[in-house]
Amino acid sequence: MTVGFLGRLIPVAIMLVLVVALFLITTFIELWYKKVKQVDLSRTKRKIKLTSITLLLCIIFLALVAVLSGLFYQ
């Protein structure tokens, strides 16, 4: 069964929306974290914490992309 243009475009559009959502979520978390923990932690600890949060969200995003790819291209 052949997949039309729209069938190939929809997963790409979904993944682009997920990338934008991931960027907005990480930006929100970063701004919130800076606002809340500004006094308690040093700059280095804050950067390490933000990096780990961002990496965790990236891993979740990649897992989601793998699942979506499996669903659409089976």
ROKOL-880122 format. One record per atom (N, C-alpha, C, CB): residue number from 1; atom name; y, z, x; chain; residue in one letter. Coordinates in steps of 0.001 Angstrom, whole numbers. Glycine has a CB too. Example, Ala and Ser with C-alpha at 12.3 -4.5 7.8 and 13.67 -1.06 7.14 Angstrom:
<rs>
1,N,-5690,7800,13190,A,A
1,CA,-4500,7800,12300,A,A
1,C,-3300,7800,13200,A,A
1,CB,-4473,9046,11308,A,A
2,N,-2250,7080,12850,A,S
2,CA,-1060,7140,13670,A,S
2,C,30,7870,12900,A,S
2,CB,-598,5725,14084,A,S
</rs>
This chain:
<rs>
1,N,-1186,0,844,A,M
1,CA,0,0,0,A,M
1,C,1243,0,884,A,M
1,CB,2,1222,-957,A,M
2,N,2147,-916,629,A,T
2,CA,3350,-1007,1454,A,T
2,C,4409,-51,936,A,T
2,CB,3892,-2448,1475,A,T
3,N,5198,448,1876,A,V
3,CA,6287,1356,1533,A,V
3,C,7579,561,1603,A,V
3,CB,6329,2603,2489,A,V
4,N,8360,602,537,A,G
4,CA,9613,-141,487,A,G
4,C,10701,507,1321,A,G
4,CB,10079,-273,-937,A,G
5,N,11860,-143,1289,A,F
5,CA,13009,353,2057,A,F
5,C,13414,1742,1594,A,F
5,CB,14198,-606,1930,A,F
6,N,13444,1935,280,A,L
6,CA,13827,3236,-266,A,L
6,C,12811,4312,103,A,L
6,CB,13972,3152,-1787,A,L
7,N,11549,3930,159,A,G
7,CA,10510,4876,544,A,G
7,C,10642,5349,1978,A,G
7,CB,9162,4260,345,A,G
8,N,11211,4498,2832,A,R
8,CA,11449,4904,4221,A,R
8,C,12783,5620,4372,A,R
8,CB,11407,3688,5144,A,R
9,N,13717,5333,3488,A,L
9,CA,15054,5916,3594,A,L
9,C,15102,7357,3096,A,L
9,CB,16045,5076,2817,A,L
10,N,14320,7671,2084,A,I
10,CA,14361,9012,1493,A,I
10,C,13965,10110,2490,A,I
10,CB,13441,9067,283,A,I
11,N,12866,9988,3247,A,P
11,CA,12553,11046,4223,A,P
11,C,13622,11198,5301,A,P
11,CB,11219,10760,4882,A,P
12,N,14216,10084,5722,A,V
12,CA,15281,10148,6730,A,V
12,C,16489,10879,6160,A,V
12,CB,15684,8726,7202,A,V
13,N,16837,10586,4913,A,A
13,CA,17964,11266,4273,A,A
13,C,17688,12757,4128,A,A
13,CB,18255,10647,2900,A,A
14,N,16464,13106,3760,A,I
14,CA,16103,14523,3630,A,I
14,C,16216,15223,4980,A,I
14,CB,14671,14673,3066,A,I
15,N,15745,14588,6039,A,M
15,CA,15817,15200,7367,A,M
15,C,17262,15339,7838,A,M
15,CB,15016,14374,8376,A,M
16,N,18110,14356,7533,A,L
16,CA,19523,14466,7896,A,L
16,C,20189,15620,7151,A,L
16,CB,20258,13150,7596,A,L
17,N,19868,15777,5886,A,V
17,CA,20407,16900,5116,A,V
17,C,19930,18219,5712,A,V
17,CB,19991,16798,3630,A,V
18,N,18672,18274,6138,A,L
18,CA,18151,19493,6762,A,L
18,C,18845,19795,8082,A,L
18,CB,16651,19370,6988,A,L
19,N,19159,18758,8864,A,V
19,CA,19876,18967,10127,A,V
19,C,21255,19543,9856,A,V
19,CB,19994,17646,10918,A,V
20,N,21969,18985,8885,A,V
20,CA,23298,19491,8544,A,V
20,C,23202,20924,8027,A,V
20,CB,23972,18583,7491,A,V
21,N,22205,21204,7193,A,A
21,CA,22023,22560,6675,A,A
21,C,21717,23541,7800,A,A
21,CB,20898,22589,5635,A,A
22,N,20883,23134,8749,A,L
22,CA,20565,23988,9892,A,L
22,C,21812,24289,10710,A,L
22,CB,19504,23328,10776,A,L
23,N,22644,23267,10934,A,F
23,CA,23884,23463,11684,A,F
23,C,24805,24440,10961,A,F
23,CB,24601,22121,11901,A,F
24,N,24949,24282,9659,A,L
24,CA,25815,25180,8893,A,L
24,C,25281,26606,8882,A,L
24,CB,25965,24674,7464,A,L
25,N,23969,26757,8761,A,I
25,CA,23370,28096,8766,A,I
25,C,23578,28778,10110,A,I
25,CB,21869,28019,8442,A,I
26,N,23332,28055,11208,A,T
26,CA,23504,28671,12530,A,T
26,C,24966,28995,12796,A,T
26,CB,22964,27747,13630,A,T
27,N,25876,28135,12346,A,T
27,CA,27302,28418,12517,A,T
27,C,27693,29663,11736,A,T
27,CB,28153,27218,12066,A,T
28,N,27215,29778,10504,A,F
28,CA,27518,30951,9692,A,F
28,C,26968,32220,10332,A,F
28,CB,26950,30784,8284,A,F
29,N,25724,32168,10807,A,I
29,CA,25118,33339,11449,A,I
29,C,25895,33717,12702,A,I
29,CB,23640,33067,11801,A,I
30,N,26285,32713,13484,A,E
30,CA,27034,32987,14709,A,E
30,C,28361,33656,14395,A,E
30,CB,27269,31696,15495,A,E
31,N,29101,33132,13419,A,L
31,CA,30392,33721,13063,A,L
31,C,30220,35122,12493,A,L
31,CB,31123,32834,12055,A,L
32,N,29217,35310,11636,A,W
32,CA,28974,36621,11059,A,W
32,C,28583,37620,12138,A,W
32,CB,27888,36542,9990,A,W
33,N,27727,37184,13067,A,Y
33,CA,27259,38081,14123,A,Y
33,C,28412,38485,15031,A,Y
33,CB,26144,37416,14945,A,Y
34,N,29274,37531,15365,A,K
34,CA,30432,37853,16202,A,K
34,C,31344,38839,15498,A,K
34,CB,31210,36583,16562,A,K
35,N,31501,38682,14192,A,K
35,CA,32384,39555,13434,A,K
35,C,31822,40968,13334,A,K
35,CB,32617,38988,12044,A,K
36,N,30518,41081,13087,A,V
36,CA,29905,42391,12862,A,V
36,C,29685,43156,14168,A,V
36,CB,28578,42227,12135,A,V
37,N,29143,42494,15182,A,K
37,CA,28719,43182,16401,A,K
37,C,29710,43051,17554,A,K
37,CB,27387,42653,16834,A,K
38,N,30930,42733,17258,A,Q
38,CA,31906,42473,18312,A,Q
38,C,32127,43680,19225,A,Q
38,CB,33220,42058,17696,A,Q
39,N,32144,44871,18676,A,V
39,CA,32471,46060,19456,A,V
39,C,31255,46601,20207,A,V
39,CB,33039,47139,18547,A,V
40,N,30072,46535,19599,A,D
40,CA,28902,47233,20123,A,D
40,C,28278,46581,21355,A,D
40,CB,27876,47333,19057,A,D
41,N,28193,45268,21392,A,L
41,CA,27425,44609,22443,A,L
41,C,28328,43888,23432,A,L
41,CB,26438,43629,21836,A,L
42,N,27802,43740,24640,A,S
42,CA,28534,42959,25639,A,S
42,C,28373,41481,25343,A,S
42,CB,28041,43282,27069,A,S
43,N,29140,40664,26043,A,R
43,CA,29093,39213,25804,A,R
43,C,27727,38634,26119,A,R
43,CB,30152,38503,26636,A,R
44,N,27114,39074,27178,A,T
44,CA,25823,38512,27578,A,T
44,C,24758,38790,26525,A,T
44,CB,25386,39084,28932,A,T
45,N,24696,40016,26052,A,K
45,CA,23702,40363,25037,A,K
45,C,23926,39562,23760,A,K
45,CB,23749,41866,24733,A,K
46,N,25183,39379,23403,A,R
46,CA,25500,38590,22210,A,R
46,C,25024,37164,22359,A,R
46,CB,26997,38611,21933,A,R
47,N,25285,36576,23526,A,K
47,CA,24875,35183,23762,A,K
47,C,23354,35053,23702,A,K
47,CB,25398,34686,25132,A,K
48,N,22641,36014,24308,A,I
48,CA,21179,35971,24292,A,I
48,C,20674,36083,22852,A,I
48,CB,20584,37108,25170,A,I
49,N,21257,36973,22078,A,K
49,CA,20843,37157,20689,A,K
49,C,21101,35892,19878,A,K
49,CB,21580,38350,20063,A,K
50,N,22285,35291,20039,A,L
50,CA,22610,34066,19306,A,L
50,C,21693,32923,19712,A,L
50,CB,24068,33673,19541,A,L
51,N,21374,32845,20994,A,T
51,CA,20472,31791,21457,A,T
51,C,19090,31963,20844,A,T
51,CB,20377,31795,22991,A,T
52,N,18608,33193,20772,A,S
52,CA,17282,33417,20196,A,S
52,C,17270,33104,18705,A,S
52,CB,16835,34863,20432,A,S
53,N,18341,33439,18001,A,I
53,CA,18430,33109,16576,A,I
53,C,18435,31599,16390,A,I
53,CB,19696,33732,15945,A,I
54,N,19211,30903,17211,A,T
54,CA,19285,29445,17114,A,T
54,C,17937,28807,17424,A,T
54,CB,20356,28899,18065,A,T
55,N,17250,29298,18451,A,L
55,CA,15934,28757,18786,A,L
55,C,14927,28996,17663,A,L
55,CB,15424,29378,20083,A,L
56,N,14983,30161,17055,A,L
56,CA,14088,30457,15941,A,L
56,C,14330,29498,14779,A,L
56,CB,14271,31905,15478,A,L
57,N,15591,29254,14460,A,L
57,CA,15903,28324,13378,A,L
57,C,15482,26903,13729,A,L
57,CB,17394,28362,13062,A,L
58,N,15605,26517,14996,A,C
58,CA,15160,25184,15419,A,C
58,C,13648,25038,15273,A,C
58,CB,15576,24917,16876,A,C
59,N,12903,26085,15618,A,I
59,CA,11446,26037,15475,A,I
59,C,11065,25905,14003,A,I
59,CB,10794,27299,16089,A,I
60,N,11736,26660,13135,A,I
60,CA,11473,26559,11701,A,I
60,C,11791,25154,11205,A,I
60,CB,12297,27601,10921,A,I
61,N,12910,24592,11674,A,F
61,CA,13301,23242,11271,A,F
61,C,12271,22211,11723,A,F
61,CB,14679,22895,11843,A,F
62,N,11798,22315,12962,A,L
62,CA,10810,21358,13454,A,L
62,C,9496,21455,12675,A,L
62,CB,10552,21587,14943,A,L
63,N,9117,22665,12305,A,A
63,CA,7913,22826,11489,A,A
63,C,8102,22178,10118,A,A
63,CB,7564,24319,11329,A,A
64,N,9292,22339,9559,A,L
64,CA,9596,21723,8270,A,L
64,C,9568,20205,8355,A,L
64,CB,10954,22187,7770,A,L
65,N,10111,19655,9438,A,V
65,CA,10092,18204,9644,A,V
65,C,8655,17709,9762,A,V
65,CB,10898,17820,10907,A,V
66,N,7822,18451,10474,A,A
66,CA,6418,18052,10622,A,A
66,C,5706,18049,9271,A,A
66,CB,5690,18994,11600,A,A
67,N,5967,19054,8459,A,V
67,CA,5346,19119,7135,A,V
67,C,5831,17972,6258,A,V
67,CB,5648,20467,6461,A,V
68,N,7153,17728,6270,A,L
68,CA,7693,16635,5454,A,L
68,C,7164,15285,5916,A,L
68,CB,9221,16638,5503,A,L
69,N,7069,15092,7212,A,S
69,CA,6537,13829,7724,A,S
69,C,5092,13640,7282,A,S
69,CB,6634,13783,9259,A,S
70,N,4328,14700,7318,A,G
70,CA,2943,14620,6873,A,G
70,C,2830,14307,5396,A,G
70,CB,2229,15907,7172,A,G
71,N,3748,14849,4600,A,L
71,CA,3705,14591,3163,A,L
71,C,4086,13157,2829,A,L
71,CB,4625,15546,2433,A,L
72,N,5104,12632,3516,A,F
72,CA,5613,11312,3159,A,F
72,C,4808,10169,3763,A,F
72,CB,7040,11192,3589,A,F
73,N,4154,10404,4887,A,Y
73,CA,3489,9297,5575,A,Y
73,C,1975,9428,5585,A,Y
73,CB,3988,9201,6987,A,Y
74,N,1400,10039,4565,A,Q
74,CA,-50,10185,4512,A,Q
74,C,-695,8996,3863,A,Q
74,CB,-433,11440,3773,A,Q
</rs>
